[in-house]
Amino acid sequence: MRYEVVLPAAGSGKRMGAGQNKLFLNLADKPILVHTLLVFEQDENCTGIWIAVKDEERPFIRSLIEKYNIVKVKGMPTGGEERQHSVHSCIKEMNAVDVVLVHDAARPFITIPKINELAEVAYEKGAAIAGVRAKDTMKVVHNGLIKATVDRESLWMVQTPQAFRYEILAEAEDLAEKAGFLGTDEAMLVERLGHDIHIVECSYENVKMTTQEDLVFGEAILKQRK
Ligand code: C5P
């Protein structure tokens, strides 16, 4: 299934504490952003890449795209205050396609087969997101006290890619903006409209580079894959 992908890359990465956009940090020999871009560049079903960027970082990102010979980038609109705004800036700029994927630029270990599975399910059923089962026992805590133990069987930690038929995500983004609704992922915006969203079991390796420990884990994944 052919698709276009939106990569929000306009965050500041404060939790990484790197003093710069964490996506520019190297994992092995390449910046995190380049690892992510290369996955989609190499997937023959990906027909276009949209990157939400900060204006002041656009020249550097452009230089990376040239250096690593990435030819599928169709646009680099200015991102926004929140991730949702960054994604929306891309959705508004792109032409309608059958399927659009949103993938955190900070998740460089996504694999092509998983991307394609998500795109297929989204095409057939409207919406599909990557996730993994919760591993630990989960508790509800208020003011430092356990209030309940949650049934782990029904708990999933969701990731990206999140894949949608384009018109579903575009409508959800527009309506969220009109209502001033801010979600933490695209699925939340689509859930508001009552659509079913299918979960596709992914891998714990599809980690988002968020804090320093994630970089250590990331280096280990790359070594093992080699
Ligand atoms: O901060 P976090 O890692 O959760 O952000 C997920 C992704 O969203 C990152 O790739 C980040 O660059 C992007 N982002 C964005 N615009 C924002 C905030 C985050 O494009 N305002």
Residues whose N, C-alpha, C, O or C-beta is under 5 A from the ligand:
A	BS01	C5P	P8 A9 A10 G11 A52 G79 G80 E81 E82 R83 S86 D104 A105 A106 M209
